[in-house]
Each structure stands twice: as structure tokens, then as C-alpha cells.
Amino acid sequence: MIEQDTVKLLRECDAGVKMGVKSIEDVLGYVQSDSLEKYLTDCKDEHVKLGEEINGLLDKYHDDGKEPNPIASGMSWLKTGVKLAFNESDGTIADLMTDGCNMGVKSLNRYLNEYEAADEVSKDIAKRLINLEERLAVDIRDYL
């Protein structure tokens, strides 16, 4: 049970990291403020590092990880495109990213509760990812 929950939690973290990186990449070309760009770039870099750590652990379990839900990815891409088509401001970007962070935090907390038998290393990774998302949402509040 521990190994099964561990792998499932790591898969969800993997999908979350990939979704976070893609979401940041989708908006970076529209950012006007150097400081907002730095927040987003730094967060993306931390997501990538965490993703590498997750993939290393998944390799030990002979698991390929998980891609983000295609429907969620598509909806995110569509929402981003529509909102930015109407208003290419840093405020719009901060709004989109805050919504994404909040959804990620909510999902990851749900998975932490669902896969409670996961090992402590995997739980720690999930908590670090949650903290990363929460911190970005706080850092970019000034742009809302």
C-alpha cells in the first residue's frame, strides 16, 4: 500500500509540475514587468528542479510519471488565450496564474489526503510543490 500510494502521489506531483511549467511558459511572452517576469521564471525553474527530483524517484519505481489531464490543459490554454486576447496586461497574467496556483494547491492537498500511505519523501515533495504554488500566488498579488 505504501509503494502504491507513493507512486500515485508522485505521479500527481509530476502532472502538477508539468502543468505549472506549461502555464508559465504560456504567459511569459506577454509579461511587461521585469519583476513579474523574474517571479514567473524563478518559479518555473523551481518547478523544473522539482520535476527532475520527482522523475528520479519515479524511475526507482519503474514508472513513467503522468501527463496533465488533457481536458484541464486544454481549458487552461483556452482560458489563457481568450483572456490575453482581450487584455494583455500583467494584471491579467497575475489573475490567470493565481487561479492556476490555487487550483494546484487544492488538488495537491486533496492528493496528499487521498494517498496518506505514501512515504514521507513523496509527501515532502508534494508539500514543497504546494508551498511553491502558494508563494507565487502571494508574490504576484501586487500585479492583480
ZISULWO-V485604 format. One line per field, one symbol per residue. phi: phi as a letter, one per 30 degrees, with the letter a starting at -180 (. if undefined). burial: # if it has 9 or more other ideal C-beta (glycine too) atoms within 8 Angstrom, else .. Layout:
BEGIN
phi = ???
burial = ???
END
This chain:
BEGIN
phi = .ddddddddddddeddddddddddddcedcdcddddededddddddddddddddddddedchbdibdeedddddddddddddddddadcdddddddddedddddddddddddddcddddddddddddddeddddddedecedcd
burial = ....####################.###..#....##.###.##.###.##.###.##..#.#.#..#...##..##.##..##.....#########.###.##.###.##..#..#...##.######.######..##.#.
END
